[in-house]
Amino acid sequence: MTAQSENTPPTVLVVDDNEQNLELLIAYLEDVECETASAMDGPEALEYINKHPVDLLLLDVMMPRMSGFEVCRRIKADPHTSHIPVIMVTALNEIGDIERAINSGTDDFLSKPVNKWELTTRVRTMLRLKDLTDKLERTLAYLNEIESQIQEKARQ
């Protein structure tokens, strides 16, 4: 379930239809210990996520072909990808937009223009939470396996 193994840095997928915004976000992430990948729209992001492990998604809202709201909804609805944290990055800042982002499943919300310090802090925090969640899931799976083995031996 985890995209990140013990020895590899986490992967952040940055999705924005504006190439300058994309380049700026990726440049900001140079200060964070992570690999970055990029997509120019929602369908490209979903395709990437289905083929590659991703630990965090930085997602623009207003994009052609598919909004960030819809991309987030699809990611969170799929059991294979629902564990991926999503930070929506958008120029929208009305309460209704924030509610819509939350209702689509976003884990956090940043308004444009993005402050580098705020972005890197939130990304680091989300990656740390994702890593801890992944470790907890691996531990629980291990404990379930041990419990099954004990029950099997008890039946013998």
C-alpha positions as CSV (number, residue, x, y, z in Angstrom):
1,M,0.0,0.0,0.0
2,T,3.0,2.3,0.5
3,A,4.6,4.1,-2.4
4,Q,7.8,4.8,-0.3
5,S,10.1,2.0,0.7
6,E,12.5,2.4,3.6
7,N,15.4,3.6,1.4
8,T,13.8,5.7,-1.3
9,P,12.5,9.3,-0.9
10,P,8.8,9.8,-1.2
11,T,7.3,10.8,-4.5
12,V,5.2,14.0,-4.8
13,L,3.0,14.4,-8.0
14,V,2.5,18.0,-8.9
15,V,-0.5,18.7,-11.1
16,D,-1.1,22.1,-12.7
17,D,-2.1,23.1,-16.3
18,N,0.0,26.2,-16.1
19,E,3.6,25.3,-16.9
20,Q,5.0,28.3,-14.9
21,N,3.0,27.3,-11.8
22,L,4.2,23.7,-12.2
23,E,7.8,24.7,-12.5
24,L,7.5,27.0,-9.5
25,L,6.0,24.3,-7.3
26,I,8.6,21.8,-8.3
27,A,11.4,24.4,-7.6
28,Y,9.9,25.1,-4.1
29,L,10.0,21.3,-3.4
30,E,13.8,21.2,-4.0
31,D,14.1,22.0,-0.3
32,V,12.1,18.9,0.6
33,E,13.6,15.5,0.6
34,C,11.4,14.0,-2.1
35,E,11.2,13.0,-5.8
36,T,8.8,15.0,-7.9
37,A,6.7,14.1,-10.9
38,S,4.4,16.3,-12.9
39,A,1.1,16.2,-14.8
40,M,-0.6,18.9,-16.8
41,D,-4.2,17.9,-16.2
42,G,-6.5,15.5,-14.3
43,P,-6.5,12.6,-16.7
44,E,-2.7,12.6,-17.0
45,A,-2.5,12.7,-13.2
46,L,-4.8,9.7,-12.8
47,E,-2.9,7.8,-15.4
48,Y,0.4,8.5,-13.7
49,I,-1.0,7.4,-10.3
50,N,-2.3,4.1,-11.7
51,K,1.2,3.3,-13.1
52,H,3.5,4.7,-10.4
53,P,3.6,4.9,-6.7
54,V,2.8,8.3,-5.3
55,D,3.1,9.5,-1.7
56,L,1.5,12.9,-2.0
57,L,-0.5,14.9,-4.6
58,L,-0.3,18.6,-5.1
59,L,-3.3,19.4,-7.1
60,D,-4.5,22.5,-8.9
61,V,-8.3,22.9,-8.9
62,M,-9.1,24.8,-12.1
63,M,-7.8,22.7,-15.1
64,P,-9.1,21.7,-18.5
65,R,-10.6,18.3,-19.2
66,M,-11.1,17.5,-15.5
67,S,-11.2,19.7,-12.4
68,G,-9.0,19.1,-9.4
69,F,-12.2,18.4,-7.4
70,E,-13.1,15.5,-9.7
71,V,-9.5,14.2,-9.7
72,C,-9.5,14.2,-5.9
73,R,-13.0,12.5,-5.7
74,R,-11.8,9.7,-8.0
75,I,-8.6,9.2,-6.1
76,K,-10.3,9.0,-2.7
77,A,-13.1,6.7,-4.1
78,D,-10.6,4.1,-5.3
79,P,-9.4,1.8,-2.6
80,H,-6.0,1.5,-4.3
81,T,-5.4,5.2,-4.2
82,S,-7.6,6.5,-1.3
83,H,-4.5,6.5,1.0
84,I,-2.7,9.2,-1.0
85,P,-2.8,12.6,0.7
86,V,-4.0,15.4,-1.5
87,I,-3.2,19.1,-1.0
88,M,-5.3,21.3,-3.3
89,V,-3.5,24.4,-4.6
90,T,-5.8,27.0,-6.1
91,A,-6.5,30.6,-6.7
92,L,-10.1,30.0,-5.5
93,N,-10.6,31.1,-2.0
94,E,-14.3,31.5,-1.4
95,I,-15.8,29.5,1.5
96,G,-17.9,27.5,-1.0
97,D,-14.7,26.5,-2.9
98,I,-13.1,25.3,0.3
99,E,-16.2,23.3,1.2
100,R,-16.2,21.8,-2.2
101,A,-12.5,20.8,-1.9
102,I,-13.2,19.2,1.5
103,N,-16.2,17.4,0.2
104,S,-14.2,16.0,-2.7
105,G,-11.7,14.5,-0.1
106,T,-8.8,16.8,0.0
107,D,-6.5,16.6,3.0
108,D,-5.3,20.2,2.9
109,F,-5.8,23.4,1.0
110,L,-3.3,26.1,-0.1
111,S,-4.3,29.3,-1.8
112,K,-2.3,30.9,-4.7
113,P,0.0,32.7,-4.8
114,V,1.7,29.9,-2.8
115,N,4.1,30.9,-0.1
116,K,7.2,28.7,-0.3
117,W,7.6,28.2,3.4
118,E,3.9,27.3,3.9
119,L,4.1,24.8,1.0
120,T,7.2,23.1,2.1
121,T,6.0,22.9,5.7
122,R,2.7,21.3,4.8
123,V,4.3,18.9,2.3
124,R,6.8,17.8,4.9
125,T,4.0,17.3,7.5
126,M,1.8,15.3,5.0
127,L,4.8,13.1,4.0
128,R,5.6,12.5,7.6
129,L,2.0,11.5,8.4
130,K,1.8,9.3,5.3
131,D,5.0,7.5,6.3
132,L,3.7,6.9,9.9
133,T,0.4,5.7,8.5
134,D,2.2,3.3,6.1
135,K,4.3,2.0,9.0
136,L,1.2,1.5,11.2
137,E,-0.6,-0.4,8.3
138,R,2.5,-2.7,7.9
139,T,2.6,-3.3,11.6
140,L,-1.1,-4.2,11.8
141,A,-0.7,-6.5,8.8
142,Y,2.2,-8.2,10.5
143,L,0.3,-8.6,13.8
144,N,-2.7,-10.0,11.9
145,E,-0.4,-12.5,10.2
146,I,1.1,-13.6,13.6
147,E,-2.4,-13.9,15.1
148,S,-3.5,-16.1,12.2
149,Q,-0.4,-18.3,12.6
150,I,-1.1,-18.7,16.4
151,Q,-4.8,-19.6,15.7
152,E,-3.7,-22.1,13.1
153,K,-1.3,-23.8,15.5
154,A,-4.0,-23.8,18.2
155,R,-6.3,-25.7,15.8
156,Q,-3.6,-28.4,15.2
